[in-house]
């Protein structure tokens, strides 16, 4: 059984450790660190910086795409001629639906120019599917980076944590002192690496899932639009 004095001593030691680590100047810690911890910190900062760059660019891209989709879909449903829709689509170039429309309209225009009506609806449907595939691929661009950052960053941080703990034990062995000030720099390095790893991984994982859900919704919206497009061509170009 652990005595009350021992428990009190442990609490004092832990409190002293937290106090010493809290007083560590992280800039000085980086300057005095070994090359490996510095490399770990640099890699994690790079992961974090690039992840946030992707996050902000995707965020604004999806906001523009959603707004443009709504406006284009409203114009599409009001128009009674494909030529009118094609002219209006130039105002909504940020909409993925416009790209799908362009794929379908190019095939419709080719068939109607030859025979005056739709002769091969399957070809139109295939073109629409190609447009959907291309737009989904564009929306998924850079998503692999977020997945990589979310997966790899914790392990890079863990490597830095392990190295910091090793550094702390080496300091104990070299000095022969059990003072908290001896192990504090190594433990500070370890905790800092852990924090950087989490800082890089958590936002990347959260936004990877969020954007993945948004891409799935947009893909469904494009599939639905392709059906609307086929219905519209049947009404406008009955042969």
NORZIHU-V16263 format. One record per backbone hydrogen bond with DSSP energy under -1.0 kcal/mol. NH is the residue of the N-H (numbers start at 0). CO is the residue of the C=O. E is the energy in kcal/mol with one decimal. If there is no record, write none. Layout:
NH_CO_E, NH_CO_E
This chain:
6_2_-2.3, 7_3_-2.4, 8_4_-2.4, 9_5_-2.6, 10_6_-2.3, 11_7_-2.3, 12_8_-2.5, 13_9_-2.8, 14_10_-2.6, 15_11_-2.5, 16_12_-2.4, 17_13_-2.8, 18_14_-2.2, 19_15_-2.5, 20_16_-2.8, 21_17_-2.4, 22_18_-1.2, 23_20_-1.2, 28_24_-2.5, 29_25_-2.3, 30_26_-2.3, 31_27_-2.1, 37_33_-1.8, 38_34_-2.5, 39_35_-2.5, 40_36_-2.6, 41_37_-2.5, 42_38_-2.5, 43_39_-2.4, 44_40_-2.5, 45_41_-2.2, 46_42_-2.5, 47_43_-2.5, 48_44_-2.8, 49_45_-2.6, 50_46_-2.3, 51_47_-2.4, 52_48_-1.9, 53_49_-2.3, 54_50_-2.7, 55_51_-2.5, 56_52_-2.1, 57_53_-2.7, 58_54_-2.5, 59_55_-2.2, 60_56_-2.1, 61_57_-2.9, 62_58_-2.0, 63_59_-2.3, 64_60_-2.3, 65_61_-2.7, 66_62_-2.0, 67_63_-2.7, 68_64_-2.5, 69_65_-2.0, 70_66_-2.0, 71_67_-2.7, 72_68_-2.8, 73_69_-1.9, 74_70_-1.9, 75_71_-2.8, 76_72_-2.1, 77_73_-1.1, 78_74_-1.6, 84_80_-1.6, 85_81_-2.7, 86_82_-2.0, 87_83_-2.2, 88_84_-2.1, 90_87_-1.9, 91_88_-1.7, 94_91_-1.9, 99_95_-1.7, 100_96_-2.6, 101_97_-2.6, 102_98_-1.9, 103_99_-2.2, 104_100_-3.4, 105_101_-2.1, 106_102_-1.2, 107_103_-2.2, 108_104_-3.2, 109_105_-1.7, 110_106_-2.1, 111_107_-2.8, 112_108_-2.1, 114_110_-2.5, 115_111_-1.8, 117_236_-1.2, 123_119_-1.3, 124_120_-2.3, 125_121_-2.4, 126_122_-2.2, 127_123_-2.2, 128_124_-2.1, 129_125_-2.2, 130_126_-2.2, 131_127_-2.4, 132_128_-2.6, 133_129_-2.3, 134_130_-2.2, 135_131_-2.5, 136_132_-2.0, 137_133_-1.9, 138_134_-2.4, 139_135_-1.9, 140_137_-1.1, 142_139_-2.0, 145_141_-1.1, 146_142_-2.1, 147_143_-2.4, 148_144_-2.8, 149_145_-2.5, 150_146_-1.7, 151_147_-3.2, 152_148_-1.7, 155_151_-2.2, 156_152_-2.8, 157_153_-2.2, 158_154_-2.2, 159_155_-2.0, 160_156_-2.3, 161_157_-2.8, 162_158_-2.3, 163_159_-2.2, 164_160_-2.2, 165_161_-2.4, 166_162_-2.4, 167_163_-2.0, 168_164_-2.2, 169_165_-2.3, 170_166_-2.0, 171_167_-1.8, 172_168_-2.3, 173_169_-2.5, 174_170_-2.2, 175_171_-2.1, 181_178_-1.2, 183_179_-1.8, 186_182_-2.4, 187_183_-3.0, 188_184_-2.3, 189_185_-2.1, 190_186_-2.9, 191_187_-2.5, 192_188_-2.3, 193_189_-2.1, 194_190_-2.6, 195_191_-2.5, 196_192_-2.3, 197_193_-2.2, 198_194_-2.6, 199_195_-1.9, 200_196_-2.1, 201_197_-2.6, 204_200_-2.5, 205_201_-2.6, 206_202_-2.6, 207_203_-1.8, 208_204_-1.9, 209_205_-2.1, 210_206_-3.0, 211_207_-2.1, 212_208_-2.0, 213_209_-2.0, 214_210_-2.8, 215_211_-2.0, 216_212_-2.1, 217_213_-2.4, 218_214_-2.6, 219_215_-2.1, 220_216_-2.4, 221_217_-2.3, 222_218_-2.1, 223_219_-2.4, 224_220_-2.1, 225_221_-2.1, 226_222_-1.3, 227_223_-1.9, 228_224_-2.9, 229_225_-2.2, 230_226_-2.3, 231_227_-2.4, 232_228_-2.4, 233_229_-1.9, 234_230_-1.9, 235_231_-2.4, 236_232_-2.4
